[in-house]
């Protein structure tokens, strides 16, 4: 008789995430004019968990600006509990190159904040 490894019923992600502590910003609304700073707590190629005050409401779809990597992720909110939120990445955009018109504000914010963040 063969035995199978125990299933971790708490782990529902397709791939493991690395624990991190990275400054980021949530952007949403028309022209990405609504924003709030946050901290990425774990990260994988397909999604992330952020820490963001529960007082800041976020829509089902928004942009996550990863300052250090110079990347804007278009994301789908998967869950929200208190100050934590989990999301799946739909699209990844390198801010050092050309970006779609709807992400120009994200690139402008990244370029403006880059020197003050020491990046």
Order of alpha helices (4+ residues) and beta strands (2+ residues): beta-beta-beta-beta-beta-beta-alpha
